């Protein structure tokens, strides 16, 4: 885990600003959660939060939430802060689209079965009620159905969009999400991105792409330079980025097809 005072300062300030909204609970999930804590990389990992408000969420609540996030704009890590706002009366519905702050704007999106399972399994309670008191449990069947849909309906479609795969974030998340999906469908477990990288070569992923992700995400002193760093030395960055994109797409397309076929009832 890479974490300094900047993370704690932002979380403390966020909770202080929240007091005017009378939160029932504040939870962290993802890399910052208890099980995933060793996977948190400050400045790279998102700060994934859930806030439960007493409710209802009105137009005034939306305005006050936007103002809250605006007041945090001077914090160094604020661009990484993502938060969905639920209420006790709306928290149970996995299809409901909740007010969310992410990518420095407000919009609405569901709190997925994966996030809900994370909260039950290793969510970090920052204040208030525990997740199990407000969120119904996610069954293995519900979790598996969501993971299959996500791979089939989102990731498989995105594989065909060539422009995505010149970006580090798409390569990193696309590859690790696939490995995590494979483990969840096989064993019913949730794993971290670090664990996913360990598993990807055994799943047939191109080793040089996995090495590139690992050494960008978890750099170690004295480690060999990544393929990207090597090509930077000879001014061939674009060639490597294009090759990495092709390797990733050539692997993910068939791999997703096989995974979905294996876990779709005939």
N, C-alpha and C positions, 0 to 999 in steps of 0.2 A: 504494500500500500504506500502511495506517495501522497502525503497530506501535511499541510502546514497550517499556520494560524489563519491564512486567507480563507480556507474552507470553513473553519469554525466561526470566523468573524461574520461571513456572509450568512451562515445558518442562524447565528444569534441575532443578527440584524433583521433577518426575515421574520423570525418569530416575534421579535419586538414590534415590528410594523404590523404583524397580524393581530395584535391584541385588540385593536379597534373593531375587528370583525368577529370577535368572540369565538375562536375555533374550538370545536369539540375534540379534535385530534389533529396531530401533524405526524406524518410517517415518511420515512425514506425507504426507497427500494432500489433495485439495480445494484450497481457497483458499490454504492454507499451502504447497502444493507449489511446485516451482521455476517451472513454467509459469504457475501461478495465483497466484504470489506478489504480483503487483500488484493482485490482486483481494481480498486479505486486508484486512478492516476490523476492527480490534481492538474487542472488545466487541459486535460484531454477527456476525462470521463465527465458525463453529465451528472448534475445533481438532481436526481429524480425524486420528486416529492409528491405527496398526496395530502391535501388539507380537507378535513370535514368541517363544514360550517353548520351552525344550528339551522340555518335556512329560514325562508326560501331564498334562492338566489334571484334577486330582482335587478332591474336596470341600474338602480343605485349601487347594488353590490358589485356589478360589473365595473361601474365607474370607479368605485373605491379600490377595487382590485387593480385596475390599470394604474391608478395613482400610486398604490403601494409599490408596484414593480418599477414605476418611474423613479421613485425615491431611492431605489437601490442601484441606479444606473452607474454610480461612481465606483461600485465594487469591482475588483479585477476579474472575478469569476462569474459575474452576473449573467453573461451570455450562455453559460452552461446550466443555469437554473431552469428547470422545467417543473411545472406544478399543475396538477388537476384539482379542481375544487368540487367536492361532493357535498351532499347533505345526508343526514340519516334516512330521510325519506326517499332519496334517489340512489343511494349507494348500492343497493342490491341488484339493480338491473344492468347486466353486462353489455347490453346493446345501447344503453342511453349515452348520449354525447354530452360530456360534462365540460363546463367552462375550464379552459386550459391556457396557461401561459407557457409558451415554448418558442424558441427561435426569435425571442424578443417581440412577441406579439400575442394577442388574445384570439383564441378561436375555440371550437368545441370538438372533442373527440372522445371515444369510449375509453374506459379503463379496462384493458383487455384481460382475458382469463389468465394469461401469463403473469401480468402484473399482480392480479389478485392472488394467484398461487404464491408468487414471491412474497407478498405481504404476509400471508399466513405462515409461510415456511421460514422466512428470515427477515421480515420487515423490521426496520429500526424505528422504535417509537420515540419520537422527539418530544412529544408532549401529549397529554390527554389519554383517551380511550385506546385500547389495543384493537388491532384489525379484526380479531375474531368476534368482538362484541358488536361490530357494525357491518361486517361483510360476510355474506354466506360463503361456506367453503366451495371450492371448485372441484368437481369430480374429475377423475382421470379421463372419463369419456368426454367431458366438456373441454378439458385442456387439449386432448388429442385432436378433437374436431377443429378447434381453433388453429392449432399449429399446422394441420394439413391445409386448411383454407388459406392461411397466411403464406405458406410456401407456394400453393397453387395459384391463388388469385392475385397476390401482390408480387412476390419475388420472381416467380416464373415469368410474369409479364415484363418486369423490369429488366430481366436478363437480356431481352431483345432490344432494349434501348441503349445503343452503343455508347452514347455520350455519358451515361452515368458512370461507366467503368473506367474513365480516365481520372476519377476522383478517389483519393485515399479513403474517404468515409464510406463510399459505396462498396469498395473492395473489402474493407475491414468488416463492416457490418454484414454485408451479404454472405461472406464466407463463414464468419463465426455464428451467425444466426442459423445457417444451414446445419452446421455441426450440432448446435444446441437443439435444433428441432429433431435431428436424428436420435439423439440420446433421450429426449423427452418421449418420443413415440416408442422407442424400444423399451425403456426402463421406467418411464413415468417420472424421471428426475429432471430438475433444473440445474444447469451447470454454468460456470462463469465463462467469460470470453477467454481467459487464460487456459482453462481446461479445454475449451473448444479448439484452440490452436494446437494443443497437444494431440488431439484426436484427428485433426484434419488429414495429416499424411496417411493415416491408416484407412481413411475413407476415400483415398484416391486423389486428394487435392494436390495440385502442383506444389512441390516443396519450395521452389524459389519464391512463390507468392506467399506461402505461409511464413517463410523466413523474413520476407520483406515486412509483413504485418507485425510479426513478433518484435523485430528489432526497431521498428518505429514506435510501437506501443509500449514495449518494455525494454528500453535501451539499457545496456549494461556497460560499465566502464571496461575498456579493453576488448569489447566484443568486435568480431569482424564487421567491416562496413557492410551495409545493406546493398542489394543490387542498385537501388536508386542512387545511393552515395557513390557507388563505383562509376555509374554512367555520368554522374555529375562531373566527375574528374575528367572525363573525355567529352563533355558537352553533348551527351546523347540522351538527355532526360526524356525527351519526347518519344524516342524509340522504345525505351524501357516501359514508359507509361502505357503506350499502345500495346506492347507485347503483354504486359501484365494484365491489361484489360481483356485481351483475346484469351489468354490462359484461364482467367477467372470465368469468363462467359462460357468457354468451351467445357469447363468442368461443371459449373453450376447448372446449366440447362439440363443435361442428361441426368445429373445427380438428383435434382429436384423432381424430374419426371419419375425416376425410379422410386424415390421415397414416397411420393404421392400415390403411385400405383400400388405400392406395398401396403399402404394403410388406408386405402379407399375401399369400402365394401363393394364386392362385385354384385 
